[in-house]
Amino acid sequence: MNPTCKSKQENLDEVQQFWDRQRNLSPEEQIESKLAHLQGFILQLEKSTSGQAELRSRLSRFGECKREAGESTSHFYGRLRRWLDRDVKD
């Protein structure tokens, strides 16, 4: 058997398992998972020079996007998603 094919199949199996777990989560858990992935993405941005520049420009243009006391996970996820999706070059 070609080891490359086996590796690709293992990767596909991992992806399928991830999506199976996602489908079995409650709606609240799905939003929490999405928020965790989004926050992980932001942490990765902070590790690169271009990502740091992107975040600095968003901070100066739109201000900070921090979770407010009592804010629901779904509301904060939506606000953070919009904060990241907005075009900085407007």
PyMOL Python script that loads the backbone (N, CA, C, O; Angstrom):
from pymol import cmd

cmd.read_pdbstr("""\
ATOM      1  N   MET A   1       0.842  -1.181   0.000  1.00  0.00           N
ATOM      2  CA  MET A   1       0.000   0.000   0.000  1.00  0.00           C
ATOM      3  C   MET A   1       0.886   1.243   0.000  1.00  0.00           C
ATOM      4  O   MET A   1       1.919   1.289   0.668  1.00  0.00           O
ATOM      5  N   ASN A   2       0.473   2.217  -0.740  1.00  0.00           N
ATOM      6  CA  ASN A   2       1.198   3.486  -0.819  1.00  0.00           C
ATOM      7  C   ASN A   2       1.035   4.235   0.506  1.00  0.00           C
ATOM      8  O   ASN A   2      -0.094   4.485   0.928  1.00  0.00           O
ATOM      9  N   PRO A   3       2.149   4.603   1.180  1.00  0.00           N
ATOM     10  CA  PRO A   3       2.027   5.286   2.470  1.00  0.00           C
ATOM     11  C   PRO A   3       1.350   6.657   2.370  1.00  0.00           C
ATOM     12  O   PRO A   3       0.751   7.126   3.338  1.00  0.00           O
ATOM     13  N   THR A   4       1.446   7.296   1.203  1.00  0.00           N
ATOM     14  CA  THR A   4       0.804   8.599   1.013  1.00  0.00           C
ATOM     15  C   THR A   4      -0.714   8.439   1.044  1.00  0.00           C
ATOM     16  O   THR A   4      -1.415   9.252   1.647  1.00  0.00           O
ATOM     17  N   CYS A   5      -1.211   7.409   0.406  1.00  0.00           N
ATOM     18  CA  CYS A   5      -2.657   7.158   0.390  1.00  0.00           C
ATOM     19  C   CYS A   5      -3.173   6.867   1.791  1.00  0.00           C
ATOM     20  O   CYS A   5      -4.245   7.335   2.176  1.00  0.00           O
ATOM     21  N   LYS A   6      -2.398   6.084   2.558  1.00  0.00           N
ATOM     22  CA  LYS A   6      -2.806   5.757   3.920  1.00  0.00           C
ATOM     23  C   LYS A   6      -2.861   7.030   4.763  1.00  0.00           C
ATOM     24  O   LYS A   6      -3.793   7.214   5.546  1.00  0.00           O
ATOM     25  N   SER A   7      -1.879   7.901   4.610  1.00  0.00           N
ATOM     26  CA  SER A   7      -1.832   9.147   5.364  1.00  0.00           C
ATOM     27  C   SER A   7      -3.030  10.025   5.020  1.00  0.00           C
ATOM     28  O   SER A   7      -3.645  10.611   5.911  1.00  0.00           O
ATOM     29  N   LYS A   8      -3.365  10.120   3.739  1.00  0.00           N
ATOM     30  CA  LYS A   8      -4.515  10.922   3.321  1.00  0.00           C
ATOM     31  C   LYS A   8      -5.802  10.359   3.893  1.00  0.00           C
ATOM     32  O   LYS A   8      -6.671  11.116   4.327  1.00  0.00           O
ATOM     33  N   GLN A   9      -5.936   9.034   3.898  1.00  0.00           N
ATOM     34  CA  GLN A   9      -7.135   8.405   4.438  1.00  0.00           C
ATOM     35  C   GLN A   9      -7.246   8.671   5.932  1.00  0.00           C
ATOM     36  O   GLN A   9      -8.340   8.923   6.437  1.00  0.00           O
ATOM     37  N   GLU A  10      -6.115   8.616   6.647  1.00  0.00           N
ATOM     38  CA  GLU A  10      -6.133   8.898   8.083  1.00  0.00           C
ATOM     39  C   GLU A  10      -6.573  10.343   8.330  1.00  0.00           C
ATOM     40  O   GLU A  10      -7.339  10.610   9.256  1.00  0.00           O
ATOM     41  N   ASN A  11      -6.089  11.271   7.505  1.00  0.00           N
ATOM     42  CA  ASN A  11      -6.492  12.671   7.636  1.00  0.00           C
ATOM     43  C   ASN A  11      -7.985  12.835   7.379  1.00  0.00           C
ATOM     44  O   ASN A  11      -8.669  13.561   8.101  1.00  0.00           O
ATOM     45  N   LEU A  12      -8.487  12.163   6.354  1.00  0.00           N
ATOM     46  CA  LEU A  12      -9.917  12.232   6.047  1.00  0.00           C
ATOM     47  C   LEU A  12     -10.751  11.659   7.197  1.00  0.00           C
ATOM     48  O   LEU A  12     -11.811  12.187   7.532  1.00  0.00           O
ATOM     49  N   ASP A  13     -10.255  10.572   7.795  1.00  0.00           N
ATOM     50  CA  ASP A  13     -10.955   9.968   8.924  1.00  0.00           C
ATOM     51  C   ASP A  13     -11.007  10.938  10.113  1.00  0.00           C
ATOM     52  O   ASP A  13     -12.035  11.048  10.782  1.00  0.00           O
ATOM     53  N   GLU A  14      -9.903  11.636  10.371  1.00  0.00           N
ATOM     54  CA  GLU A  14      -9.871  12.614  11.461  1.00  0.00           C
ATOM     55  C   GLU A  14     -10.858  13.745  11.218  1.00  0.00           C
ATOM     56  O   GLU A  14     -11.559  14.171  12.135  1.00  0.00           O
ATOM     57  N   VAL A  15     -10.912  14.227   9.995  1.00  0.00           N
ATOM     58  CA  VAL A  15     -11.849  15.303   9.656  1.00  0.00           C
ATOM     59  C   VAL A  15     -13.281  14.817   9.840  1.00  0.00           C
ATOM     60  O   VAL A  15     -14.119  15.532  10.390  1.00  0.00           O
ATOM     61  N   GLN A  16     -13.560  13.601   9.379  1.00  0.00           N
ATOM     62  CA  GLN A  16     -14.911  13.042   9.524  1.00  0.00           C
ATOM     63  C   GLN A  16     -15.283  12.903  10.995  1.00  0.00           C
ATOM     64  O   GLN A  16     -16.415  13.198  11.380  1.00  0.00           O
ATOM     65  N   GLN A  17     -14.342  12.457  11.817  1.00  0.00           N
ATOM     66  CA  GLN A  17     -14.611  12.333  13.255  1.00  0.00           C
ATOM     67  C   GLN A  17     -14.888  13.696  13.875  1.00  0.00           C
ATOM     68  O   GLN A  17     -15.773  13.820  14.723  1.00  0.00           O
ATOM     69  N   PHE A  18     -14.142  14.722  13.463  1.00  0.00           N
ATOM     70  CA  PHE A  18     -14.371  16.073  13.968  1.00  0.00           C
ATOM     71  C   PHE A  18     -15.786  16.522  13.656  1.00  0.00           C
ATOM     72  O   PHE A  18     -16.489  17.019  14.536  1.00  0.00           O
ATOM     73  N   TRP A  19     -16.214  16.352  12.400  1.00  0.00           N
ATOM     74  CA  TRP A  19     -17.550  16.798  12.011  1.00  0.00           C
ATOM     75  C   TRP A  19     -18.630  15.967  12.680  1.00  0.00           C
ATOM     76  O   TRP A  19     -19.700  16.488  12.992  1.00  0.00           O
ATOM     77  N   ASP A  20     -18.375  14.688  12.905  1.00  0.00           N
ATOM     78  CA  ASP A  20     -19.339  13.856  13.632  1.00  0.00           C
ATOM     79  C   ASP A  20     -19.515  14.374  15.056  1.00  0.00           C
ATOM     80  O   ASP A  20     -20.638  14.447  15.554  1.00  0.00           O
ATOM     81  N   ARG A  21     -18.405  14.735  15.720  1.00  0.00           N
ATOM     82  CA  ARG A  21     -18.491  15.296  17.072  1.00  0.00           C
ATOM     83  C   ARG A  21     -19.241  16.624  17.057  1.00  0.00           C
ATOM     84  O   ARG A  21     -20.055  16.886  17.943  1.00  0.00           O
ATOM     85  N   GLN A  22     -18.972  17.462  16.056  1.00  0.00           N
ATOM     86  CA  GLN A  22     -19.640  18.764  15.960  1.00  0.00           C
ATOM     87  C   GLN A  22     -21.149  18.601  15.815  1.00  0.00           C
ATOM     88  O   GLN A  22     -21.919  19.330  16.441  1.00  0.00           O
ATOM     89  N   ARG A  23     -21.569  17.647  14.994  1.00  0.00           N
ATOM     90  CA  ARG A  23     -23.003  17.432  14.772  1.00  0.00           C
ATOM     91  C   ARG A  23     -23.712  16.949  16.040  1.00  0.00           C
ATOM     92  O   ARG A  23     -24.910  17.174  16.207  1.00  0.00           O
ATOM     93  N   ASN A  24     -22.972  16.288  16.928  1.00  0.00           N
ATOM     94  CA  ASN A  24     -23.573  15.751  18.150  1.00  0.00           C
ATOM     95  C   ASN A  24     -23.605  16.752  19.298  1.00  0.00           C
ATOM     96  O   ASN A  24     -24.147  16.445  20.359  1.00  0.00           O
ATOM     97  N   LEU A  25     -23.041  17.933  19.114  1.00  0.00           N
ATOM     98  CA  LEU A  25     -23.057  18.950  20.156  1.00  0.00           C
ATOM     99  C   LEU A  25     -24.399  19.671  20.181  1.00  0.00           C
ATOM    100  O   LEU A  25     -25.087  19.782  19.166  1.00  0.00           O
ATOM    101  N   SER A  26     -24.750  20.154  21.358  1.00  0.00           N
ATOM    102  CA  SER A  26     -25.961  20.982  21.467  1.00  0.00           C
ATOM    103  C   SER A  26     -25.677  22.315  20.780  1.00  0.00           C
ATOM    104  O   SER A  26     -24.512  22.646  20.562  1.00  0.00           O
ATOM    105  N   PRO A  27     -26.704  23.087  20.434  1.00  0.00           N
ATOM    106  CA  PRO A  27     -26.473  24.396  19.789  1.00  0.00           C
ATOM    107  C   PRO A  27     -25.562  25.303  20.615  1.00  0.00           C
ATOM    108  O   PRO A  27     -24.723  26.010  20.057  1.00  0.00           O
ATOM    109  N   GLU A  28     -25.720  25.290  21.937  1.00  0.00           N
ATOM    110  CA  GLU A  28     -24.873  26.124  22.791  1.00  0.00           C
ATOM    111  C   GLU A  28     -23.413  25.672  22.717  1.00  0.00           C
ATOM    112  O   GLU A  28     -22.497  26.492  22.643  1.00  0.00           O
ATOM    113  N   GLU A  29     -23.217  24.357  22.738  1.00  0.00           N
ATOM    114  CA  GLU A  29     -21.854  23.816  22.657  1.00  0.00           C
ATOM    115  C   GLU A  29     -21.233  24.102  21.283  1.00  0.00           C
ATOM    116  O   GLU A  29     -20.026  24.319  21.182  1.00  0.00           O
ATOM    117  N   GLN A  30     -22.047  24.102  20.240  1.00  0.00           N
ATOM    118  CA  GLN A  30     -21.539  24.412  18.907  1.00  0.00           C
ATOM    119  C   GLN A  30     -21.031  25.846  18.847  1.00  0.00           C
ATOM    120  O   GLN A  30     -19.975  26.106  18.270  1.00  0.00           O
ATOM    121  N   ILE A  31     -21.778  26.782  19.440  1.00  0.00           N
ATOM    122  CA  ILE A  31     -21.354  28.181  19.458  1.00  0.00           C
ATOM    123  C   ILE A  31     -20.076  28.325  20.285  1.00  0.00           C
ATOM    124  O   ILE A  31     -19.160  29.046  19.890  1.00  0.00           O
ATOM    125  N   GLU A  32     -20.013  27.641  21.431  1.00  0.00           N
ATOM    126  CA  GLU A  32     -18.807  27.700  22.258  1.00  0.00           C
ATOM    127  C   GLU A  32     -17.602  27.157  21.497  1.00  0.00           C
ATOM    128  O   GLU A  32     -16.502  27.698  21.604  1.00  0.00           O
ATOM    129  N   SER A  33     -17.809  26.098  20.735  1.00  0.00           N
ATOM    130  CA  SER A  33     -16.732  25.524  19.933  1.00  0.00           C
ATOM    131  C   SER A  33     -16.288  26.500  18.843  1.00  0.00           C
ATOM    132  O   SER A  33     -15.092  26.668  18.606  1.00  0.00           O
ATOM    133  N   LYS A  34     -17.242  27.136  18.187  1.00  0.00           N
ATOM    134  CA  LYS A  34     -16.911  28.123  17.154  1.00  0.00           C
ATOM    135  C   LYS A  34     -16.143  29.296  17.756  1.00  0.00           C
ATOM    136  O   LYS A  34     -15.177  29.784  17.170  1.00  0.00           O
ATOM    137  N   LEU A  35     -16.584  29.745  18.934  1.00  0.00           N
ATOM    138  CA  LEU A  35     -15.902  30.849  19.598  1.00  0.00           C
ATOM    139  C   LEU A  35     -14.472  30.453  19.965  1.00  0.00           C
ATOM    140  O   LEU A  35     -13.545  31.243  19.785  1.00  0.00           O
ATOM    141  N   ALA A  36     -14.291  29.254  20.470  1.00  0.00           N
ATOM    142  CA  ALA A  36     -12.949  28.784  20.826  1.00  0.00           C
ATOM    143  C   ALA A  36     -12.049  28.737  19.592  1.00  0.00           C
ATOM    144  O   ALA A  36     -10.882  29.122  19.665  1.00  0.00           O
ATOM    145  N   HIS A  37     -12.576  28.271  18.467  1.00  0.00           N
ATOM    146  CA  HIS A  37     -11.783  28.234  17.232  1.00  0.00           C
ATOM    147  C   HIS A  37     -11.446  29.652  16.758  1.00  0.00           C
ATOM    148  O   HIS A  37     -10.333  29.910  16.300  1.00  0.00           O
ATOM    149  N   LEU A  38     -12.399  30.555  16.871  1.00  0.00           N
ATOM    150  CA  LEU A  38     -12.166  31.937  16.456  1.00  0.00           C
ATOM    151  C   LEU A  38     -11.104  32.602  17.334  1.00  0.00           C
ATOM    152  O   LEU A  38     -10.234  33.314  16.834  1.00  0.00           O
ATOM    153  N   GLN A  39     -11.182  32.366  18.631  1.00  0.00           N
ATOM    154  CA  GLN A  39     -10.187  32.918  19.535  1.00  0.00           C
ATOM    155  C   GLN A  39      -8.818  32.287  19.292  1.00  0.00           C
ATOM    156  O   GLN A  39      -7.794  32.958  19.424  1.00  0.00           O
ATOM    157  N   GLY A  40      -8.795  31.011  18.940  1.00  0.00           N
ATOM    158  CA  GLY A  40      -7.537  30.352  18.576  1.00  0.00           C
ATOM    159  C   GLY A  40      -6.938  30.967  17.322  1.00  0.00           C
ATOM    160  O   GLY A  40      -5.721  31.125  17.219  1.00  0.00           O
ATOM    161  N   PHE A  41      -7.796  31.312  16.369  1.00  0.00           N
ATOM    162  CA  PHE A  41      -7.335  31.970  15.145  1.00  0.00           C
ATOM    163  C   PHE A  41      -6.681  33.308  15.479  1.00  0.00           C
ATOM    164  O   PHE A  41      -5.640  33.653  14.920  1.00  0.00           O
ATOM    165  N   ILE A  42      -7.295  34.056  16.389  1.00  0.00           N
ATOM    166  CA  ILE A  42      -6.741  35.350  16.781  1.00  0.00           C
ATOM    167  C   ILE A  42      -5.394  35.168  17.464  1.00  0.00           C
ATOM    168  O   ILE A  42      -4.473  35.955  17.243  1.00  0.00           O
ATOM    169  N   LEU A  43      -5.273  34.137  18.292  1.00  0.00           N
ATOM    170  CA  LEU A  43      -3.983  33.855  18.934  1.00  0.00           C
ATOM    171  C   LEU A  43      -2.915  33.533  17.896  1.00  0.00           C
ATOM    172  O   LEU A  43      -1.760  33.927  18.051  1.00  0.00           O
ATOM    173  N   GLN A  44      -3.291  32.825  16.851  1.00  0.00           N
ATOM    174  CA  GLN A  44      -2.333  32.525  15.777  1.00  0.00           C
ATOM    175  C   GLN A  44      -1.937  33.803  15.047  1.00  0.00           C
ATOM    176  O   GLN A  44      -0.773  33.964  14.680  1.00  0.00           O
ATOM    177  N   LEU A  45      -2.878  34.708  14.833  1.00  0.00           N
ATOM    178  CA  LEU A  45      -2.566  35.987  14.197  1.00  0.00           C
ATOM    179  C   LEU A  45      -1.525  36.756  15.008  1.00  0.00           C
ATOM    180  O   LEU A  45      -0.624  37.380  14.448  1.00  0.00           O
ATOM    181  N   GLU A  46      -1.663  36.703  16.334  1.00  0.00           N
ATOM    182  CA  GLU A  46      -0.741  37.431  17.206  1.00  0.00           C
ATOM    183  C   GLU A  46       0.696  36.929  17.109  1.00  0.00           C
ATOM    184  O   GLU A  46       1.626  37.627  17.512  1.00  0.00           O
ATOM    185  N   LYS A  47       0.879  35.729  16.580  1.00  0.00           N
ATOM    186  CA  LYS A  47       2.217  35.137  16.501  1.00  0.00           C
ATOM    187  C   LYS A  47       2.986  35.547  15.250  1.00  0.00           C
ATOM    188  O   LYS A  47       4.193  35.316  15.170  1.00  0.00           O
ATOM    189  N   SER A  48       2.314  36.148  14.276  1.00  0.00           N
ATOM    190  CA  SER A  48       3.002  36.542  13.048  1.00  0.00           C
ATOM    191  C   SER A  48       3.057  38.060  12.937  1.00  0.00           C
ATOM    192  O   SER A  48       2.195  38.763  13.465  1.00  0.00           O
ATOM    193  N   THR A  49       4.063  38.550  12.257  1.00  0.00           N
ATOM    194  CA  THR A  49       4.231  39.988  12.091  1.00  0.00           C
ATOM    195  C   THR A  49       3.058  40.601  11.337  1.00  0.00           C
ATOM    196  O   THR A  49       2.524  41.633  11.743  1.00  0.00           O
ATOM    197  N   SER A  50       2.662  39.967  10.245  1.00  0.00           N
ATOM    198  CA  SER A  50       1.543  40.506   9.467  1.00  0.00           C
ATOM    199  C   SER A  50       0.236  40.419  10.252  1.00  0.00           C
ATOM    200  O   SER A  50      -0.609  41.308  10.144  1.00  0.00           O
ATOM    201  N   GLY A  51       0.061  39.362  11.036  1.00  0.00           N
ATOM    202  CA  GLY A  51      -1.135  39.219  11.853  1.00  0.00           C
ATOM    203  C   GLY A  51      -1.192  40.275  12.945  1.00  0.00           C
ATOM    204  O   GLY A  51      -2.261  40.803  13.252  1.00  0.00           O
ATOM    205  N   GLN A  52      -0.043  40.582  13.529  1.00  0.00           N
ATOM    206  CA  GLN A  52       0.012  41.627  14.552  1.00  0.00           C
ATOM    207  C   GLN A  52      -0.357  42.980  13.950  1.00  0.00           C
ATOM    208  O   GLN A  52      -1.080  43.765  14.564  1.00  0.00           O
ATOM    209  N   ALA A  53       0.143  43.245  12.747  1.00  0.00           N
ATOM    210  CA  ALA A  53      -0.187  44.505  12.067  1.00  0.00           C
ATOM    211  C   ALA A  53      -1.684  44.572  11.776  1.00  0.00           C
ATOM    212  O   ALA A  53      -2.306  45.621  11.940  1.00  0.00           O
ATOM    213  N   GLU A  54      -2.251  43.465  11.351  1.00  0.00           N
ATOM    214  CA  GLU A  54      -3.692  43.398  11.071  1.00  0.00           C
ATOM    215  C   GLU A  54      -4.495  43.693  12.337  1.00  0.00           C
ATOM    216  O   GLU A  54      -5.437  44.485  12.310  1.00  0.00           O
ATOM    217  N   LEU A  55      -4.125  43.062  13.429  1.00  0.00           N
ATOM    218  CA  LEU A  55      -4.845  43.280  14.684  1.00  0.00           C
ATOM    219  C   LEU A  55      -4.684  44.719  15.183  1.00  0.00           C
ATOM    220  O   LEU A  55      -5.644  45.316  15.669  1.00  0.00           O
ATOM    221  N   ARG A  56      -3.473  45.277  15.065  1.00  0.00           N
ATOM    222  CA  ARG A  56      -3.260  46.672  15.471  1.00  0.00           C
ATOM    223  C   ARG A  56      -4.147  47.610  14.667  1.00  0.00           C
ATOM    224  O   ARG A  56      -4.745  48.533  15.222  1.00  0.00           O
ATOM    225  N   SER A  57      -4.234  47.378  13.369  1.00  0.00           N
ATOM    226  CA  SER A  57      -5.053  48.253  12.540  1.00  0.00           C
ATOM    227  C   SER A  57      -6.538  48.099  12.886  1.00  0.00           C
ATOM    228  O   SER A  57      -7.276  49.083  12.848  1.00  0.00           O
ATOM    229  N   ARG A  58      -6.985  46.904  13.219  1.00  0.00           N
ATOM    230  CA  ARG A  58      -8.375  46.703  13.647  1.00  0.00           C
ATOM    231  C   ARG A  58      -8.633  47.408  14.977  1.00  0.00           C
ATOM    232  O   ARG A  58      -9.678  48.030  15.166  1.00  0.00           O
ATOM    233  N   LEU A  59      -7.671  47.304  15.895  1.00  0.00           N
ATOM    234  CA  LEU A  59      -7.825  47.960  17.197  1.00  0.00           C
ATOM    235  C   LEU A  59      -7.922  49.471  17.038  1.00  0.00           C
ATOM    236  O   LEU A  59      -8.755  50.115  17.677  1.00  0.00           O
ATOM    237  N   SER A  60      -7.074  50.035  16.189  1.00  0.00           N
ATOM    238  CA  SER A  60      -7.103  51.490  16.026  1.00  0.00           C
ATOM    239  C   SER A  60      -8.357  51.942  15.272  1.00  0.00           C
ATOM    240  O   SER A  60      -8.883  53.022  15.537  1.00  0.00           O
ATOM    241  N   ARG A  61      -8.823  51.139  14.358  1.00  0.00           N
ATOM    242  CA  ARG A  61      -9.985  51.517  13.550  1.00  0.00           C
ATOM    243  C   ARG A  61     -11.320  51.253  14.259  1.00  0.00           C
ATOM    244  O   ARG A  61     -12.223  52.089  14.226  1.00  0.00           O
ATOM    245  N   PHE A  62     -11.435  50.083  14.901  1.00  0.00           N
ATOM    246  CA  PHE A  62     -12.719  49.661  15.470  1.00  0.00           C
ATOM    247  C   PHE A  62     -12.732  49.581  16.994  1.00  0.00           C
ATOM    248  O   PHE A  62     -13.798  49.411  17.585  1.00  0.00           O
ATOM    249  N   GLY A  63     -11.587  49.700  17.638  1.00  0.00           N
ATOM    250  CA  GLY A  63     -11.513  49.537  19.083  1.00  0.00           C
ATOM    251  C   GLY A  63     -11.414  48.064  19.450  1.00  0.00           C
ATOM    252  O   GLY A  63     -11.402  47.187  18.586  1.00  0.00           O
ATOM    253  N   GLU A  64     -11.342  47.812  20.752  1.00  0.00           N
ATOM    254  CA  GLU A  64     -11.229  46.437  21.227  1.00  0.00           C
ATOM    255  C   GLU A  64     -12.562  45.711  21.120  1.00  0.00           C
ATOM    256  O   GLU A  64     -13.631  46.321  21.156  1.00  0.00           O
ATOM    257  N   CYS A  65     -12.470  44.412  20.989  1.00  0.00           N
ATOM    258  CA  CYS A  65     -13.677  43.575  20.976  1.00  0.00           C
ATOM    259  C   CYS A  65     -13.522  42.565  22.111  1.00  0.00           C
ATOM    260  O   CYS A  65     -13.091  41.431  21.900  1.00  0.00           O
ATOM    261  N   LYS A  66     -13.877  42.993  23.294  1.00  0.00           N
ATOM    262  CA  LYS A  66     -13.798  42.150  24.490  1.00  0.00           C
ATOM    263  C   LYS A  66     -15.200  41.733  24.902  1.00  0.00           C
ATOM    264  O   LYS A  66     -16.176  42.441  24.652  1.00  0.00           O
ATOM    265  N   ARG A  67     -15.281  40.583  25.531  1.00  0.00           N
ATOM    266  CA  ARG A  67     -16.568  40.090  26.010  1.00  0.00           C
ATOM    267  C   ARG A  67     -17.016  40.935  27.198  1.00  0.00           C
ATOM    268  O   ARG A  67     -16.261  41.156  28.144  1.00  0.00           O
ATOM    269  N   GLU A  68     -18.241  41.394  27.129  1.00  0.00           N
ATOM    270  CA  GLU A  68     -18.805  42.216  28.199  1.00  0.00           C
ATOM    271  C   GLU A  68     -19.420  41.323  29.270  1.00  0.00           C
ATOM    272  O   GLU A  68     -19.840  40.199  28.993  1.00  0.00           O
ATOM    273  N   ALA A  69     -19.467  41.835  30.490  1.00  0.00           N
ATOM    274  CA  ALA A  69     -20.052  41.080  31.600  1.00  0.00           C
ATOM    275  C   ALA A  69     -21.501  40.721  31.279  1.00  0.00           C
ATOM    276  O   ALA A  69     -22.296  41.580  30.898  1.00  0.00           O
ATOM    277  N   GLY A  70     -21.825  39.463  31.436  1.00  0.00           N
ATOM    278  CA  GLY A  70     -23.193  39.011  31.199  1.00  0.00           C
ATOM    279  C   GLY A  70     -23.539  38.765  29.745  1.00  0.00           C
ATOM    280  O   GLY A  70     -24.663  38.364  29.442  1.00  0.00           O
ATOM    281  N   GLU A  71     -22.611  38.991  28.846  1.00  0.00           N
ATOM    282  CA  GLU A  71     -22.888  38.805  27.414  1.00  0.00           C
ATOM    283  C   GLU A  71     -22.924  37.315  27.089  1.00  0.00           C
ATOM    284  O   GLU A  71     -22.065  36.556  27.536  1.00  0.00           O
ATOM    285  N   SER A  72     -23.905  36.908  26.323  1.00  0.00           N
ATOM    286  CA  SER A  72     -24.020  35.496  25.951  1.00  0.00           C
ATOM    287  C   SER A  72     -22.915  35.117  24.971  1.00  0.00           C
ATOM    288  O   SER A  72     -22.355  35.959  24.270  1.00  0.00           O
ATOM    289  N   THR A  73     -22.626  33.833  24.950  1.00  0.00           N
ATOM    290  CA  THR A  73     -21.595  33.325  24.052  1.00  0.00           C
ATOM    291  C   THR A  73     -21.954  33.602  22.604  1.00  0.00           C
ATOM    292  O   THR A  73     -21.099  34.008  21.818  1.00  0.00           O
ATOM    293  N   SER A  74     -23.216  33.384  22.243  1.00  0.00           N
ATOM    294  CA  SER A  74     -23.615  33.577  20.847  1.00  0.00           C
ATOM    295  C   SER A  74     -23.534  35.051  20.449  1.00  0.00           C
ATOM    296  O   SER A  74     -23.142  35.362  19.324  1.00  0.00           O
ATOM    297  N   HIS A  75     -23.895  35.951  21.347  1.00  0.00           N
ATOM    298  CA  HIS A  75     -23.819  37.374  21.029  1.00  0.00           C
ATOM    299  C   HIS A  75     -22.362  37.808  20.867  1.00  0.00           C
ATOM    300  O   HIS A  75     -22.027  38.527  19.926  1.00  0.00           O
ATOM    301  N   PHE A  76     -21.500  37.371  21.783  1.00  0.00           N
ATOM    302  CA  PHE A  76     -20.088  37.735  21.682  1.00  0.00           C
ATOM    303  C   PHE A  76     -19.454  37.135  20.429  1.00  0.00           C
ATOM    304  O   PHE A  76     -18.670  37.798  19.750  1.00  0.00           O
ATOM    305  N   TYR A  77     -19.789  35.889  20.125  1.00  0.00           N
ATOM    306  CA  TYR A  77     -19.254  35.268  18.912  1.00  0.00           C
ATOM    307  C   TYR A  77     -19.629  36.096  17.683  1.00  0.00           C
ATOM    308  O   TYR A  77     -18.794  36.338  16.811  1.00  0.00           O
ATOM    309  N   GLY A  78     -20.886  36.525  17.621  1.00  0.00           N
ATOM    310  CA  GLY A  78     -21.338  37.331  16.485  1.00  0.00           C
ATOM    311  C   GLY A  78     -20.598  38.649  16.395  1.00  0.00           C
ATOM    312  O   GLY A  78     -20.188  39.063  15.311  1.00  0.00           O
ATOM    313  N   ARG A  79     -20.424  39.313  17.533  1.00  0.00           N
ATOM    314  CA  ARG A  79     -19.702  40.593  17.532  1.00  0.00           C
ATOM    315  C   ARG A  79     -18.247  40.409  17.118  1.00  0.00           C
ATOM    316  O   ARG A  79     -17.720  41.198  16.334  1.00  0.00           O
ATOM    317  N   LEU A  80     -17.589  39.364  17.644  1.00  0.00           N
ATOM    318  CA  LEU A  80     -16.188  39.108  17.307  1.00  0.00           C
ATOM    319  C   LEU A  80     -16.042  38.730  15.833  1.00  0.00           C
ATOM    320  O   LEU A  80     -15.100  39.159  15.166  1.00  0.00           O
ATOM    321  N   ARG A  81     -16.975  37.929  15.334  1.00  0.00           N
ATOM    322  CA  ARG A  81     -16.956  37.531  13.923  1.00  0.00           C
ATOM    323  C   ARG A  81     -17.079  38.765  13.029  1.00  0.00           C
ATOM    324  O   ARG A  81     -16.338  38.906  12.056  1.00  0.00           O
ATOM    325  N   ARG A  82     -18.027  39.665  13.363  1.00  0.00           N
ATOM    326  CA  ARG A  82     -18.186  40.901  12.583  1.00  0.00           C
ATOM    327  C   ARG A  82     -16.938  41.780  12.693  1.00  0.00           C
ATOM    328  O   ARG A  82     -16.531  42.396  11.708  1.00  0.00           O
ATOM    329  N   TRP A  83     -16.332  41.845  13.875  1.00  0.00           N
ATOM    330  CA  TRP A  83     -15.124  42.638  14.092  1.00  0.00           C
ATOM    331  C   TRP A  83     -14.005  42.146  13.177  1.00  0.00           C
ATOM    332  O   TRP A  83     -13.254  42.945  12.617  1.00  0.00           O
ATOM    333  N   LEU A  84     -13.901  40.844  13.033  1.00  0.00           N
ATOM    334  CA  LEU A  84     -12.866  40.269  12.167  1.00  0.00           C
ATOM    335  C   LEU A  84     -13.214  40.362  10.681  1.00  0.00           C
ATOM    336  O   LEU A  84     -12.325  40.464   9.836  1.00  0.00           O
ATOM    337  N   ASP A  85     -14.500  40.328  10.371  1.00  0.00           N
ATOM    338  CA  ASP A  85     -14.928  40.335   8.969  1.00  0.00           C
ATOM    339  C   ASP A  85     -14.935  41.728   8.338  1.00  0.00           C
ATOM    340  O   ASP A  85     -14.883  41.862   7.116  1.00  0.00           O
ATOM    341  N   ARG A  86     -15.000  42.764   9.181  1.00  0.00           N
ATOM    342  CA  ARG A  86     -15.056  44.124   8.646  1.00  0.00           C
ATOM    343  C   ARG A  86     -13.794  44.442   7.863  1.00  0.00           C
ATOM    344  O   ARG A  86     -12.694  44.030   8.231  1.00  0.00           O
ATOM    345  N   ASP A  87     -13.972  45.178   6.783  1.00  0.00           N
ATOM    346  CA  ASP A  87     -12.846  45.578   5.943  1.00  0.00           C
ATOM    347  C   ASP A  87     -12.140  46.760   6.598  1.00  0.00           C
ATOM    348  O   ASP A  87     -12.766  47.784   6.872  1.00  0.00           O
ATOM    349  N   VAL A  88     -10.857  46.624   6.846  1.00  0.00           N
ATOM    350  CA  VAL A  88     -10.077  47.666   7.507  1.00  0.00           C
ATOM    351  C   VAL A  88      -9.800  48.825   6.565  1.00  0.00           C
ATOM    352  O   VAL A  88      -9.521  49.936   7.014  1.00  0.00           O
ATOM    353  N   LYS A  89      -9.872  48.581   5.283  1.00  0.00           N
ATOM    354  CA  LYS A  89      -9.485  49.582   4.281  1.00  0.00           C
ATOM    355  C   LYS A  89     -10.604  50.518   3.888  1.00  0.00           C
ATOM    356  O   LYS A  89     -10.435  51.297   2.950  1.00  0.00           O
ATOM    357  N   ASP A  90     -11.739  50.478   4.561  1.00  0.00           N
ATOM    358  CA  ASP A  90     -12.859  51.384   4.203  1.00  0.00           C
ATOM    359  C   ASP A  90     -12.461  52.832   4.246  1.00  0.00           C
ATOM    360  O   ASP A  90     -13.283  53.707   3.974  1.00  0.00           O
TER     361      ASP A  90
END
""", "prot")
cmd.dss("prot")
cmd.show_as("cartoon", "prot")
cmd.util.cbc("prot")
cmd.orient("prot")
